[in-house]
Amino acid sequence: MHIEALRDTSNRPVPPSGLEGSSLHTTERRMNYVACITVTRQSRDDAGVREIYVSVDGDEIAVLKNGQAVTHELPAGPHRLRAHNTLFWKTHDVVLQPGEHARFRAANLAGWAVFGFLIALGAAPLKLLFEREVN
């Protein structure tokens, strides 16, 4: 016995009656306009101190400590990603395609003068690394 799925006018499968509006019904449609970004702070070179604040289009999405990561779902299209460690700021303007998953890495890097600052002031300027990973 062969059962053919019901289809709407655009020739897409239609869920059985009673499932309209369910995630099963909206998944295909959602993937046509949703994208994701992931920001990781898991570098071996990270100094391991001071948080990194991550925002998308002016809205803070995470405060990353060493070893953490965040994945954020957002509409496809143009976006401004910013990261800062309260001293240094980095910005990426990206245009995400539907279904795209962009990955970024962030780290606080210690330079040669950091240890002198730590001894003298108890704090040090840490260089911020915030770059897009190449797939």
Beta strands, then each sheet from edge to edge (+ up, - down):
strand 1: 34-40
strand 2: 52-56
strand 3: 59-64
strand 4: 69-75
strand 5: 77-84
strand 6: 89-96
strand 7: 101-109
strand 8: 127-132
sheet 1: 4+ 1- 7- 8+
sheet 2: 3+ 2- 5+ 6-
end
